[in-house]
């Protein structure tokens, strides 16, 4: 599996924009679109201020995929795209860091 550590270790200079994008891509890999919605709101300005043109293009593609996934989850239920077999999700659930009842609550805040 291509982990966040693998992605970072194979890059040159690590910028905040690169790190933010890699974290967001990991959230997408996990199916954690509720996390992505939060990251878009919390990190948008910082990301845009430090991103390359290539990173901005990738970010916008990620935003479009996230909007589509959130539309799906509005119909199928929050967390319906979460990949429970992803190693990080399993660890978060097993340790209680991520709580299933909280994850599945119906509240939604769009990107």
C-alpha positions as a printed Julia matrix, in Angstrom:
111×3 Matrix{Float64}:
   0.0    0.0     0.0
   1.17   3.5    -0.81
   1.13   5.08    2.63
   1.42   8.75    3.53
   4.93   8.03    4.8
   5.83   6.46    1.43
   4.47   9.46   -0.44
   6.4   11.93    1.7
   9.66   9.99    1.65
   9.7    9.93   -2.16
   9.33  13.67   -2.54
  11.84  16.44   -2.45
  10.99  19.5    -0.38
   7.89  19.02    1.74
   5.69  22.11    1.83
   2.55  22.67    3.88
   0.5   22.47    0.67
   2.09  19.14   -0.26
   1.48  17.76    3.22
  -2.15  18.95    3.27
  -2.8   17.41   -0.15
  -1.21  14.1     0.87
  -3.33  13.97    4.04
  -6.43  14.71    2.0
  -5.57  11.97   -0.49
  -5.2    9.55    2.41
  -8.69  10.55    3.61
 -10.05   9.84    0.14
  -8.27   6.47    0.09
 -10.01   5.67    3.41
 -13.4    6.81    2.1
 -13.44   9.42    4.87
 -15.28  12.13    2.97
 -16.55  13.75    6.17
 -12.88  14.42    7.0
 -12.25  15.83    3.54
 -15.18  18.24    3.92
 -13.59  19.53    7.13
 -10.14  19.81    5.54
 -11.46  21.8     2.58
 -13.01  24.31    4.96
 -10.09  24.46    7.39
  -7.11  24.37    5.0
  -8.29  25.95    1.75
  -6.58  29.33    2.12
  -3.32  27.91    3.46
  -3.24  25.28    0.72
  -3.91  27.75   -2.09
  -1.24  30.14   -0.81
   1.5   27.5    -1.0
   0.43  25.11   -3.76
   2.0   24.63   -7.15
  -0.18  24.72  -10.27
  -0.03  20.92  -10.41
  -1.12  20.62   -6.76
  -3.97  23.09   -7.37
  -5.19  20.99  -10.29
  -5.06  17.82   -8.2
  -6.82  19.64   -5.32
  -9.67  20.74   -7.57
 -10.1   17.19   -8.88
 -10.21  15.96   -5.28
 -12.8   18.63   -4.47
 -15.03  17.48   -7.36
 -14.75  13.83   -6.3
 -15.49  14.8    -2.69
 -18.59  16.78   -3.68
 -19.83  13.78   -5.67
 -19.11  11.4    -2.78
 -20.91  13.67   -0.31
 -23.92  13.81   -2.64
 -23.92  10.0    -2.6
 -23.64   9.9     1.2
 -26.54  12.33    1.55
 -28.68   9.68   -0.14
 -27.08   6.48    1.14
 -26.13   7.71    4.6
 -23.17   9.44    6.15
 -20.11   7.18    6.23
 -21.54   4.81    3.62
 -18.36   5.13    1.55
 -16.0    4.6     4.48
 -13.7    1.66    3.83
 -13.87  -0.27    7.08
 -11.13  -2.63    5.87
  -8.61   0.2     5.44
  -5.83  -0.3     8.01
  -6.06   3.24    9.39
  -9.84   3.07    9.73
  -9.57  -0.27   11.53
  -7.01   1.18   13.92
  -9.07   4.32   14.55
 -12.16   2.26   15.32
 -10.34  -0.31   17.46
  -8.7    2.38   19.6
 -11.91   4.38   19.94
 -10.43   7.45   18.26
 -13.16   7.17   15.63
 -16.56   6.27   17.04
 -19.02   4.56   14.75
 -22.1    6.18   16.31
 -20.55   9.64   15.83
 -19.46   8.87   12.3
 -22.91   7.71   11.24
 -24.91  10.57   12.75
 -27.04  12.31   10.16
 -25.58  15.84   10.36
 -23.84  17.02    7.23
 -21.89  20.09    6.29
 -21.11  20.36    2.57
 -17.71  21.19    1.16
